[in-house]
């Protein structure tokens, strides 16, 4: 067996397994066969298999220990010798452990640690190896050793059969209870499923307790119930019902009732075990098959859901057709054909989406599909949108087998953009050819050695040679007067940087510009060069002034802090600065040179006239796009709200002005745009904040006052005016002192000094209570919270004071102090001794208690009353027990009155009358204990009783 690693956890598992195995074995051995230790029902085998399967095979010694002691106690009653008993118990225990060890080892090997009851092949391994074959390792050696040492061989075959069947049944009924997967609670959320489960439980109950005990052939009535459970509630629930049926039938058979009792208990139990094995295996197989089917159905549904999500979110248009009608289309297909949604396409004939010239081709495909001859077809066709627009489509059509029959699956790609690009490329090539020869600048194509491959007409004029005579020559050899060294240097620089390089050089009286543009193959290698030469003499002449002018204009517009654009008088965008790029997200390269109200798209999402167009002509429709439009001379001002900018609601402020040429004609317009969203939001938040502040201040149930560093009141809220009884005009601008603050308070203090200190050091008076006065002269107490407001120089500007009326609180505090004073006077003046007890401890005592006991009050506080009590009272009861009982009764509401013995400091005892009463402190109950010395009274009573009272003299 496997190597054992000893640890505390391992030992605990061994002990628990041995204990559980021992209990199960002792229970089963009460039904042993004919004075042997063979049992027709052995649940301990299933328990051992479960333990080793779940917690590891290394705990097999627990099986040995439990089986050994269980068999030892059982065999000890058979009259065998001690040595025979020990040998039989040892070999039997080893066989029990070997059975579980082999079963777990083989089952795990074949199942790869998978769940046993989720697939039929896994359960098959358990049944064959764990139930049928592994028990032989226990039954055979146990039978042989018992026969050998007991001398009883006549029962050997029956003993082996009984043992083998008992182990099989134990594994079959116990294993699924602990190893099958528990059903999910969500499966029982359905009220119908719960009702069905309760009905099944009720029928099982009827069968076990009413039908099964009858001596009638009703044993097969449990089979429909188990089949029902297998199909509807899974392996685990079914295993519980199997266990219930087995336990019920065993109980009835043991009590000699039911259909399985055949006269002898062992024979009856074997018959019962065979029947239970049959129904258990049948029911579990059905439940496993249903679990396997449900798992496969779930996998198929999950796969279908994943496929549907994939198709529904696919960027490719997908459609399924059958009998020339569309049965499914994904959202992309609906978007491509401009239908409202994919459901609108279902049921549509394919030919409704095709122009007439495509019908014939699709009829051929339809006929091939009906004959199951359709293979993968890829073709370019024309299709119709919902509005009748014809557009090109790339279609890939194949035949697929669906659950509801064969169908045609099509994948479609809109080729409109591709066709447009192809036309554009063709037009561009043609245009390039024409431009190449028509351009006045010289253009030549060079190979990697800088040899001429092709020239345009202008280049041939520069070389003063026909194209045929210069093709193949180095271009610097073909151009007269060129600086060859400089030309070669520029060419090498172009190759090194793999980017365009331009040089300017004079030839004769003219200036020429030479530009090298590299051409690269797909693999990144240089395959040629484009050389462009043009006469820049005039440009050089005016270049400085033009560049300076352009730079100035560009810099002015580009670095304006506001988003700025400019258009020509034809509406062509001629300026688009950085800020408008940041505002709209549209770059200058994409916008410059565009017309037809292109500049309105980033702002309004459509081509509409904007404020800049009002410069050229006024249009009321344009002004409707703005919250307002204001004109000041040539300038226009406007504000509007947009929702398209950065997908957020934005507020912008616009300013437009005309651009004039030198002769005074309007040649364009310029518009600056400023994002004022933050300003608008700040204004809105400020207004809202002021509104909320005003509501808070006016509706607050507190006094709110603002006063300046001179003590003059600048604001009082409505609550404060009503509280003090002033009208607003009676108090605003007035000094605090003499209005709501008395000049002298009730204690005679000068309040002017207090206010002066507060203004000089406001941080020291953030919180304070002060006596105030109303208009009618009523003195009130206010708890003030002060907030000092300072200016930029750190000087006090004003103080915001928020106050709460605490007059009643002050009055209550005064009353409480007075009450406590009176209580203390009564408490100390009482003639009787008084204790206050909390949790059995003295928390207070009066002077009478100290005098009576001969102790100071400080010596009593914090002590138990037992300190001044004897161990035993006069009635013989312990003081500790008696006083605890009386305290508990008092706290439960039962007042106590009794005689009690105390001990003074000098150890002298005296009797007292004691009363315990419960006192509610508001937080908890405590005990008020009052006691009075009755020693003299008892002496007098004793004298009267004894007749020894001295008669008074006449």
Buried (B, 14 or more C-beta within 10 A) or exposed (E): EEEEEEEEEBEEBBBBBBBBBBBBBBBBBEBBBBBBBBBBBBBBBBBBBBBBBEBBBBBBBBBBBBBBBBBBBBBEEBEBEEEBBBBBBBBBBBBBBBBBBBBBBBBBEBBEEEBBBBBBEBBBBBBBBBBBBBBBBBBBBBBBBBBBBBEBEEBBEBBBBBBBBBBBBBBBBBBBBBBBBEBEEEBEEEEEEEEBBEEBBEBBEEBBEEBBBEEEEBBEBBBEBBBBBBBBBBBBBBBBBBBBBBBBBBBBBBEEBBBBBBEEBBBBBBBBBBBBBEBBBBBBBBBBBBBBEEEEEEEEEEEEEEEEEEBEEBEBBBBBBBEBEBBBBBBBBBEBBEBEEBEEBBEBEBBEBBEEEBEEEBEEBBEBBEEEEBEEBEEEBEBBBBEEEBBBBBBBBEBEEEEEEEBBBBBBBBBEEEEEEEEEEEEEEEEEEEEBEEBEBBBBBBBEEBBBEEBBBBBBEBBEBEBEEBBEBBBBBBBEEBBEEBBEEBBEEBBEEEEEBEBEBEBEEEBBBBBBBBEEEEEEEBEBBBBBBBBBEEBBEEEEEEEEEEEEEEEEBBEBEBBBBBBBBEBBBBBBBBBBBEBBEBEBEEBBEBEEBBBBBBBBEEEBBBBBBBBBEEEEEBBEBBEEBEEEEEEBBBBBEBEBBBEEEBBBBBBBBBBEEEEEEEBBBBBBBBBBBEEBEEEEEEEEEEEEEEEEBEEBEBBBBBBBBEBBBEBBBEBBBEBBBBEEEBBBEBBBBEBBBBEEBEEEEEBBEBBEEBBEEBEEBEEBEBBBBBBEEEEBBBBBBBEBEEEEEEEBEBBBBBBBBBBEEBEEEEEEEEEEEEEEEEBEEBEBBBBBBBEBBBBBBBBBBBEBBBBEBEBBBEEBBBEBBBEEBEEEEBBBEBBEEBBEBBBEEEEBEBBBBBBEEEEEEBBBBBBBEBEEEEEEEBBBBBBBBBEEEEEEEEEEEEEEEEEEEE
